[in-house]
């Protein structure tokens, strides 16, 4: 049975909502100052779990395509994101990340032939402005390396999102396997960086184990499966417009669970960003097919592997 469009959008939106809990989980449950180890534990176990469930390996050109997508969406994105967050003041990394819809709109025009409308660009700018009101703090000077890392991380994820839609997936392969390929490839790329930069893994107590299990299973395996599944059914721009839900969720979790105050200006920013997120689902025509090697098929599968069920 095919999902309705509101249900599809809601399920895809659960991915950035889940990612918005990462900061609270990291600060409250995980060892400090181990960003690369955390990225590794998020990506590699999740990828191997999905590979075990899907039981499908890449074939032919999909070995290098999976490696490229894994590097862009996971292997390069995670370290660059952490680097920017550590070096930039006052949530600036989140603001740069919230410009993702603008990056994707430009890349979609180049790679997918989808010209962005003025309304799309304006909505993306409103989303970034709203997020800036929520997370920006006047603290410290701009760090050039941190700013470059923030721009590079956003460009990396945006390019990966557009290429995921451009390449589709091989015939008979569902988003579960495609997600597993990317997480595994990204995790393997992060592994040597983590051990070279941070040394041996830290000792873990029960809280840390629970935090890592949440990040690997719900925050990464499930969330990225929903994300890539959404890319196959919506335009890349529509999917990326859901991204601002991540910093908004982080702000709400900080208020509800960590006792962080929300100012009236932040509430205005949340309203603007959320409104732009909703509007972003209507500024572009929804994708009706998902690219599959050899032919395009209409989507609407509800099976977890999404390979054999057609509308």
N, C-alpha and C positions, 0 to 999 in steps of 0.2 A: 504494500500500500504506500502511495506517495505521500510524503510529508507536505503539509500546507506551508506556504511561504512564511507566515509568522512563526510556525514551529521550527522551520529550518533556521531562520534568523536567531531565534531564541537559543537553540541548541549550539549554534556556532558561537554565539555571544558568551556561552559558558566558558569558553577557552580564555579570553582576556579577563573575564571575571575571576577565574581561578588564578591566573598569573598575577592578579592584583593582590593576592594573599601572600605572595612569595616573600615580600619584605618582612611582614610580621612573623612568618614562620622562621625566616632566617635569623632575625634578631632575637627571637624568644626561645628557639629550640636548638639551633645549630652552633657548632664551634665558630668563634669569631675569626675573621681575616683568612678565610679559606674559600674564596669565590670560585677558583678554578676547580677545586675538589668538589664543591657543591654542584657546579655545572656538569662535571663528569658523572656524578652520582645521579643527577637528574636525567642525563641523556642516555648513557650506555645501558644501564639495567632496563630502562623503559623500552629502548630499541630492541634489546634481546628478548624481552617479554612479548612484544608485538610480533617479532619474527617467529617465536615459538607458537603463537596463536595462529598466525597466518600461514605458516609453513610454505612460503613462497620466496624464492631468491630471484634477484634480477637476472635478466638474460640479455646477451648482446650489448647494444648501446646503452641499455639501462644500468649497466654497472657504472659507467662514467656519469650518466645523468643523475643517478642516485647519489653519487659522491659529490657532485656539484651542488645539488639541492641540499644535501646534508651539511656541506660546508657553509652555504649561504644562510640557511635557516637555523642552523644549530651551532656548528663547529666554529664559525667566525663570529656569529651573532652573540652568543653567550659571553665569550671573553671580552669582546669590545663593549658590550653593554655594562659588564661589571667594571671594566676599566674607566668608562665614562662616569659611572655612578660614584666611584671612589674619588675621582679627581675634580669633578665639577661641583660647584656650590648650589645649595638650595633647590634641588629638583630640576636643574636645567636639563639633565639627561632625559628626564621624562617629557619635557617640553619638546626637545628635538625629536624624540620618538613619536610624539603625537602628531608630528608633521608627516608621518608615514603615508596617509592618504594622498598627500600632494606628490610624494615620491612615486607612489604606485600609479597615480593618474598620468604622470609624465612617461613612466616606463610602459604603461599600457598603450599609450599612443604610439610609442616606438616599436614595441614588440608584438602587440596584439591588434593594432589598427583601431583601437578604441579611443577616439578623440574626447578629451574631457570637456564638459560644458563649463561655462562661466559659473553656473550654479554649483557644480561639483567643486571647483577651485575655491569659491567663496565659502562653501560649507566646510571644506578642509581647513581653511584659515580660521574660521570661527571655532572649530574643534581645538586647534592648537592654542588659540587665545584663551579659551575656557580652561584648558588644562594648565596653562601658565598661571592663571589666577589661583588655581587650587594648590599648586606645588611650589611655585617660585618663592624664594626667600632672598632678601638682600644680604648676602654673606660672601665675603671673599672676592678675589679677582678671578677673571676667567682664565682657565688653564688651556693652553693651545692644544696639547696632546689630548686632554680630556674632551675638548670640543670636537677635535677630529675623530676621536673614537666614537663619540655619540653620533656624528653624522655618518660615519662608516657603518655603525651597527644598524642604523635605520635604513641606509641604502642596501645593506646586505640582506636584511629581512624582506625589504620591499622587492628587491630583485628576485629573491627566492620565491616569493609569493606569485609574482608575475610569470616566472618560468614554470612554476608548478602548474599554473593554468595553461600556459602555452603548450607544454609537453603532455599534459594530461597524465594518463597512466597506461601501461600495456593492457591489451585486451585480456580479460579474464582476471585481472589483478584489481583488488579493491583498495580503498584508502587505508585500511588497516596495515596491509603489507607495505604500501608506499610510505606510510608514516614510520614503520619499523625500519625500513631501509635508511631513511634520512636520519633518524635518531641514532642508529648504530654507526653510520658513517661519521656523523658529527661527534659522537662520543669518542670514537677512535682517534679523531683529529685532536680533541681536547686532552686526551689521556697523557701524551708526552709533555704537553705544555704544563699540565697540572703537576706532574712529578718533577719536572725541571724547575719550575718556579716556586713550588710550595713544599717539595720534599715528600716524605712518607705521609700516608693518611693519618689524621689525628685519632686519638682514642675517642670512642663514642660511648655515651651513656644511653639509658633508655629513652630519654627525651629526644636526643639527637637521632637515634634510630627511627623513632616514630616520625620525626620531622622529615627525615630523608625518604621514608616510605611514602609519606604523603606527597612530597615533591616528585618522586619518581613515578608513582602510579596515577594519582589524580591530577596533579599539577602539570605533568608532562605527557605520559602515555595517553591518558584519556583526553586531555585538553588538546594536544596536537592532533590526535585522530579527529576530533570534532572540527578543528581548524582546517585541516587539509580536506576533510569531507565537505566542508562549506565552500572551499575554493572550487571544488568540482561542480558546484551547483549555483554559485553566484558569481558576479564579476569580481575580479581581484580588488577593484576599488571599493565595492560594497563590503567585502570582507574586512578590508583594512580600516574602513570607517568604524568598525567595532573595536579597534585597538584602544581608543581613549577610555574605554570602560575599565582598562587595567589600572591606570593611575587614580581614576575615580573610586574604584573598589578599594585600592590601597588607602585612600583618604578615609573612606567610611569605616574600614576595619581598624585603622588607627584611632578613630574617634570612639568606636564601639568597644574595642577590645583592649586598647593600649592607653585609653584616657587622654588622647590628644584632642585639643580643642579645634573646632571649625569656626572660622570668622564669617561674618556676613559676606565679605568679598569672596571667600572660598565657596560659599553656597551659591553665589551668583555664577562663579566659574563652573561649578558642577552642573548647574542648570543649562548654561550655554553649551558645554561639552556634550552633555547627554542629549540635548536637543539636536545638535549637529550630528551625533551618532545616529539618531532616529531618522533625521532628514537624509543622511547619507545612503539610506536604504531605498530612497525614492528618486535620487538625482541621476541614476544611471539605469539602463535597461538591464534586467536580470539575465544572467546566463542561463540558457535553456538546455545546453548540452555540455557534456564533459568530454574532453578530448581523450580518445583511446587509440593507441597505435593501430593503424590500419583502417579504422572507421570510427565515427562518432555514434554514441548511443545515448538515448534519453535517460536521464537519471530519475530515480525515485525509489531506489532500493532502501529497504529498512533493515535488511540482514546486516549483522555486525561486520561481515566481510565484504558486503556490497559488490560481489562479483557476479552472482548468478541471477539475482532478482532484478527484473526490468519492469518499468511501468507499462 
